[in-house]
Amino acid sequence: MHAQRWMWIAWPAFLVAGLLEMLVFAFVDPQDLHWFGQDLDLSRQAIYTLAFFAFWALAMLSSALTTLLGLPSAEVNR
């Protein structure tokens, strides 16, 4: 049952992260990004990768919260 819940969280989050990656980087050039006023000394591929995992983590957090809120109270309070 836990594996099934994990897939309910991870798979939709993966799809959303891919969509966000395409949408964000269709309008933003990774070489134009700055971090606290400093240029990022990373390749485009590194920025794409880091952004994808950040988007995926945020989407997984959202999916996990939705899954948690959908559980019956008896199961949450065990």
N, C-alpha and C positions, 0 to 999 in steps of 0.2 A: 504493500500500500504506500509506503514511503517513496519507493522508486517512481510510482505513478504520480504522486504529488510533485516530486522533483521535476518530472517531465512537464507537468502542468505549468510549472514556474519557468523552467529553463527554455523550452522550445518556443513559446510565444515571445519571450524576452529576446531570444536570438533573432527572430524574424523582425521584431521592432528595432533592434539595434542595427540590423542591416539596412532597414528603411531609413532610419535616422542618419546613418552614415552617408547614404546616397544623397539625401536631402541637404544635409549640412554642407557637404563638400562639393555639391553642385554650385553653391554660392560663395564658399570660402576657400581661398587658396591656403593650404597648410603653411606655406612659406611666409605668409603675411601675419601669422599669429604671433602674439607676444605674451610672455608670462611675467607679470610684475614689472613691465616696462622693458624687459630684456627679450631679445630675439631667442627663439627656440633653436638650439643647435642640434636639431634632429632631422633626419631625412623625411621626405614626404611619406614614405611607407611606414616609418616609425610613428609618425603622427597619426596616420590612418589607423594603425594597429592600436595605439593607446586610446584613441577616441572610440574605436569600436568596443574595446573592453570596458571603457567607462560607461558608454551607452548601454551595454549589455548588463553591467552591474546595476545601474539605476532601474532599468526595465525589470530585472529580476527582483529587485527590492519591491517594486510596485506590484508585480505578480504575486510575490510571497505574501505581501500584506493583504491582497485580495483573497488569496487562498485561506489565510488565517481568519479573516473576517467572515468567510463563508462556512467555517467549521461550526458544528453544533456546540453549544456551551458545555455540554457534558464532556465532549472530547477535549476541549481546550483546558478545562479545569482538572483533568486527570493528573 
